[in-house]
Amino acid sequence: KFLRDREVTCCYARAGSQQAFLDFIGVDRHSARRRRQGLYSSHNFGNSTDVVKVILLDTRYHRDSHFIPSIGSFKIPFSALVAAFTRWLCGTLGLGLDHGGDILGEEQWLWLEDELKNSRAAVHILVSSIQVLTSNNLVESWKHFPRSKRKLLELILRYRPSNLVILSGDVHFAELSGRPAVEVTSSGMTHTCATVWWGRACGPIVGAYQEHRERPGDWYTGYNFGTVEIDWGGRGKGIKPVVSASIRN
């Protein structure tokens, strides 16, 4: 994670970390991405008619504190469990239901709206490191930043990007969310919540939160990866592509 689970008020050299990351993935020294505050970007794939737009959000650089500030990445015993407990406490007791903490920052919000408003792509893939639609109180997600989540969903409903799929990870299990959009969560390929010392509890916890799923069984705690397949179907006039998202083990 770019800033892990620590709040943006921490002493991390964000700008330096960003440049080091862009160096690592080979981004040109003169790219506009070098001048942004954050690693967000968009990329178009395909030809003039069959275009897939991939929008990568940076959910760390500008993120504010949780309603109860998180200690999840501090090197103290059981800090991750304490952070999960405070998230569960807020969600279960309804604390911070109108918490004004932001995730993207003003500049990234304006950029995202422009990307959605002016896109003519046939398929849109929106990538968020943390889950967007989940109802799970324990995990880190947009749920704990309700104003930001509402703003994101309002943008999606306003501009209605065609064939939108949201991709996310972070939680160490996989699931498909379908309310009010389609979100595919996949993590991880090397370890999951079922492989840690409290792994026996993982399945019951994940299965207990169903509100965001179309089908109750659309989750998996084993090793996994996600796929998105696009069937262009010859793309005659008026024929829309069919987008299929799935989780595989």
DAKA-V294566 format. One record per residue. RES is the residue in three letters. SS is DSSP state (~ for helix, > for strand, _ for the rest). PHI is phi in radians with two decimals (none if undefined). D_CENTER is the distance of its C-alpha to the mean C-alpha in whole Angstrom. Layout:
res:ss:phi:d_center
RES:SS:PHI:D_CENTER
RES:SS:PHI:D_CENTER
This chain:
res:ss:phi:d_center
LYS:_:none:12
PHE:_:-1.09:13
LEU:_:-2.07:15
ARG:_:0.93:14
ASP:_:-1.81:14
ARG:_:-1.59:17
GLU:_:-1.26:17
VAL:_:-1.23:17
THR:_:-1.40:21
CYS:_:-1.27:22
CYS:_:-1.56:24
TYR:_:-1.09:22
ALA:_:-1.45:23
ARG:~:-1.08:20
ALA:~:-1.08:22
GLY:~:-1.14:23
SER:~:-1.11:20
GLN:~:-1.08:19
GLN:~:-1.12:22
ALA:~:-1.11:22
PHE:~:-1.13:19
LEU:~:-1.13:20
ASP:~:-1.06:23
PHE:~:-1.09:22
ILE:_:-1.61:20
GLY:_:1.36:23
VAL:_:-1.33:22
ASP:_:-0.99:26
ARG:_:-1.06:27
HIS:_:-1.76:28
SER:_:-1.15:24
ALA:~:-1.07:23
ARG:~:-1.12:20
ARG:~:-1.24:22
ARG:~:-1.73:23
ARG:_:-1.49:20
GLN:_:-1.69:18
GLY:_:2.26:15
LEU:_:-1.72:14
TYR:_:-1.19:12
SER:>:-2.90:14
SER:>:-2.32:15
HIS:>:-2.51:17
ASN:>:-1.80:19
PHE:>:-2.23:21
GLY:>:1.97:24
ASN:_:-1.74:27
SER:_:-1.14:28
THR:_:-1.87:27
ASP:_:-1.84:25
VAL:>:-1.85:22
VAL:>:-1.92:18
LYS:>:-1.77:16
VAL:>:-1.85:13
ILE:>:-1.92:11
LEU:>:-1.79:9
LEU:_:-1.58:8
ASP:_:-1.85:9
THR:_:-1.72:8
ARG:_:-2.06:11
TYR:_:-0.99:14
HIS:_:-1.86:15
ARG:_:-1.17:13
ASP:_:-1.42:16
SER:_:-1.22:17
HIS:_:-1.12:16
PHE:_:-0.98:19
ILE:_:-1.82:21
PRO:_:-0.89:20
SER:_:-1.43:18
ILE:_:-2.05:20
GLY:_:-1.01:18
SER:_:-1.83:19
PHE:_:-1.27:22
LYS:_:-1.45:25
ILE:_:-2.24:27
PRO:_:-0.98:27
PHE:_:1.05:25
SER:~:-1.09:22
ALA:~:-1.13:19
LEU:~:-1.19:21
VAL:~:-1.11:22
ALA:~:-1.09:19
ALA:~:-1.11:18
PHE:~:-1.12:21
THR:~:-1.16:20
ARG:~:-1.14:17
TRP:~:-1.07:19
LEU:~:-1.06:22
CYS:~:-1.09:20
GLY:~:-1.17:19
THR:~:-1.28:22
LEU:~:-1.60:24
GLY:_:1.29:23
LEU:_:-1.41:22
GLY:_:1.25:21
LEU:_:-1.10:20
ASP:_:-2.08:20
HIS:_:-0.98:19
GLY:_:-1.56:19
GLY:_:-1.02:16
ASP:_:-1.77:14
ILE:_:-1.97:11
LEU:_:-1.66:12
GLY:_:1.50:15
GLU:~:-1.00:18
GLU:~:-1.10:18
GLN:~:-1.24:15
TRP:~:-1.07:15
LEU:~:-1.10:18
TRP:~:-1.09:17
LEU:~:-1.11:14
GLU:~:-1.05:17
ASP:~:-1.11:19
GLU:~:-1.09:17
LEU:~:-1.30:17
LYS:~:-1.13:20
ASN:_:-1.78:22
SER:_:-1.39:20
ARG:_:-2.05:23
ALA:_:-1.18:21
ALA:_:-1.44:21
VAL:>:-2.39:18
HIS:>:-2.15:14
ILE:>:-2.11:11
LEU:>:-1.80:8
VAL:>:-1.89:6
SER:_:-2.20:2
SER:_:-1.11:4
ILE:_:-1.86:4
GLN:>:-1.15:4
VAL:_:-1.72:6
LEU:_:-1.70:9
THR:_:-1.03:10
SER:_:-1.79:14
ASN:_:-1.28:14
ASN:_:-1.28:15
LEU:_:-1.34:15
VAL:_:-1.51:12
GLU:_:-1.25:10
SER:>:-2.87:8
TRP:~:-1.16:8
LYS:~:-0.98:11
HIS:~:-1.47:13
PHE:_:-2.23:13
PRO:~:-1.03:14
ARG:~:-1.18:16
SER:~:-1.14:13
LYS:~:-1.11:11
ARG:~:-1.06:14
LYS:~:-1.11:15
LEU:~:-1.11:11
LEU:~:-1.16:13
GLU:~:-1.12:16
LEU:~:-1.11:16
ILE:~:-1.11:14
LEU:~:-1.23:18
ARG:~:-1.23:20
TYR:~:-1.78:19
ARG:_:0.74:18
PRO:_:-1.03:17
SER:_:-1.16:19
ASN:_:0.86:17
LEU:>:-1.42:14
VAL:>:-2.24:11
ILE:>:-1.72:7
LEU:>:-1.95:6
SER:>:-2.60:4
GLY:_:-2.63:6
ASP:_:1.41:8
VAL:_:-1.58:10
HIS:_:1.20:13
PHE:_:-2.71:14
ALA:>:-2.07:13
GLU:>:-2.86:13
LEU:>:-1.96:13
SER:>:-1.95:12
GLY:_:-2.36:14
ARG:_:-2.37:15
PRO:_:-1.69:15
ALA:_:-2.25:13
VAL:_:-1.82:12
GLU:>:-2.23:9
VAL:>:-1.95:9
THR:>:-1.92:8
SER:_:-2.37:10
SER:_:-3.07:12
GLY:_:-2.30:14
MET:_:-1.50:17
THR:_:-1.95:19
HIS:_:-2.80:19
THR:_:-2.40:17
CYS:~:-1.14:18
ALA:~:-1.42:21
THR:~:-1.75:23
VAL:_:-1.67:23
TRP:_:-1.12:26
TRP:_:-1.76:25
GLY:_:-1.01:23
ARG:~:-1.09:26
ALA:~:-1.49:24
CYS:~:-1.06:20
GLY:~:-1.00:21
PRO:~:-1.03:23
ILE:~:-1.18:20
VAL:~:-1.09:17
GLY:~:-1.24:20
ALA:~:-1.30:21
TYR:_:-1.83:18
GLN:_:-2.06:18
GLU:_:-0.97:18
HIS:_:-1.57:15
ARG:_:-1.80:16
GLU:_:-1.28:19
ARG:_:-2.21:20
PRO:_:-1.01:21
GLY:_:-1.59:21
ASP:_:-1.44:18
TRP:>:-2.62:16
TYR:>:-2.71:18
THR:_:-1.88:18
GLY:_:-1.50:20
TYR:_:-1.03:19
ASN:_:-2.76:17
PHE:>:-2.56:15
GLY:>:-1.88:14
THR:>:-2.33:15
VAL:>:-2.21:15
GLU:>:-2.03:19
ILE:>:-2.12:21
ASP:>:-1.80:24
TRP:_:-1.37:26
GLY:~:1.02:29
GLY:~:1.43:32
ARG:~:0.87:30
GLY:_:-1.24:33
LYS:_:-1.05:33
GLY:_:1.48:31
ILE:_:-1.57:30
LYS:_:-1.65:26
PRO:_:-1.19:24
VAL:>:-1.87:22
VAL:>:-1.85:19
SER:>:-2.11:18
ALA:>:-2.03:15
SER:>:-2.64:16
ILE:>:-1.95:16
ARG:>:-2.22:19
ASN:_:-1.92:21
